[in-house]
């Protein structure tokens, strides 16, 4: 909840910063492994983020075992991701 008289993040996303035309939601990709996927999706659904959340599930069971070089080899980021 924002301060009285100030728009919330969701209102800004819906109306645009100046109250004009709606702005498209930012697109954010969350990267995880197979084991954490259901929990991550549940958290994102419950929090109703002010952005479009996408989940990229890589072919590994435990995300904590991913190295940055391994992620770089296998992660394909959609072109319209912010």
Secondary structure, DSSP 8 states (H G I E B T S, - for coil): ---TTS--HHHHHHH-TTSSS-----EEEEEE-TTTHHHHHHHHHHHT-SSEEEEEE-S-S-GGG--HHHHHHH----TT--
